[in-house]
Amino acid sequence: METTATVPFSSTRAYVLEARYEFLRLLRTPSFSLPCLLFPPVFYLLFGVLLGGKGGPAVASYMLAGYGVFGVVGVALFGFGVTVAMDREQGLLTLKRAQPMPPGAYLVAKMAMAMLFAAIILLLLGALAVGVADVRLAPMQWLLLSTTCLLGVLPFSALGMWLGTLVSGSGAPALINLVYLPMAFLSGLWVPLAMLPPVLQSMAPVWPAYHLAQLAQKIVGVDAGGSAWLHLGVLAAITGVFFTLARRRLVQ
């Protein structure tokens, strides 16, 4: 009886401790925590509030959704991609496999870390949107927007994890930036897609971030009018495909 009661507790504690240490590890890494936490609010303040102020609350709401997705995607890609590449290179993954810990604790910890960082970013953006940009959303809109962005960590964590299996720890930041920055711009996260040339607008659905952005923008009423189920299906497919590809490379 005592053994049966102790095992679940120990397993749960292992997940909690691994997630806590992963969060503290990256929080204490300025090269990760400062850009991830500060860039989305600063860019939103500059482009969504100061430069986009003439467009009123509608533009500020559009940019709120866009920079919310921008922050979430960045945390997921770098939080998984760079750390997985470094852990592989330093042999930490091999060490963790040899330890008596739940096999899924490593991934669950990184997922919890990414969601915690994403939640902090969303809180900062929400404070700026309400206090400076005069954005007014219903409580249900705030809840749906936050939930959508937090769950949006999943597909980009899978993508980041796969990217992290392709290169070394020193090469991972460059590779992820080559994917992250063009995708953010061409998905309409920085500026409205209507401001881009027609050929780039037509290519936007190719990018995963576009589909998450459309879901977020649909909640605040400024999306392009596509089907939410289509966007959800694309994101679910991306999660499954890249998680499978990353898992195959990690077990090799």
PENOR-V468504 format. One line per field, one symbol per residue. phi: phi as a letter, one per 40 degrees, with the letter a starting at -180 (. if undefined). psi: psi as a letter, one per 30 degrees, with the letter a starting at -180 (. if undefined). burial: b if it has 16 or more other C-alpha atoms within 10 Angstrom, else e. A space follows every 50 residues. Layout:
# PENOR-V468504
phi = ???
psi = ???
burial = ???
This chain:
# PENOR-V468504
phi = .ccccccdccccccccccccccccdcccbdcbcccccccdccccccccbc cccccgdccccdcccccccdccccccccccccccccccccgccccccccc bdcccccccccccccccccccccccccccccbcfcbbcdccccccccccc ccccccccccccdcccbcccccdccccccccccccccgccbddcccddcc cccdcccdcdccccccccccgbccgcccccccccccccdccccccccccc cc
psi = eeeefeeeeeeeeeeeeeeeeeeeefegjefeeeeeeeeeeeeeeeefee fgfffafeeeeefeeefeeeeeeeeeeeeeeeeeeeeeefgeeeeeefli lkffeeeeeeeeeeeeeeeeeeeeeeeeeefefhkjlleeeeeeeeeeee ffeeefeeeeeeeffflleffeeeeeefeeeeeeeffgeelkffflkeee effeffkefeeeeeeefeeggglfglkeeeeeeeeeeeeeefeeeeeeef f.
burial = eeeeeeeeeeeeebbbebbeebbeebbeeeebbeebbebbbbebbebbbe ebbeeebbbbbbbbbbbbbbbbbbbbbbbbbbbbbbbbeeeebeeeeeee eeeebbbebbbbbbbbbbbebbebbbebbeeebbbeeeeebeebbbebbb ebbbbbbbbbbbbbbebbbeebbebbeeebeebbbbbbbbbbbeeeeeee beebbebbbbbbbbbbbbbbebeeeeeeeebbebbeebbeebbebbeeee ee
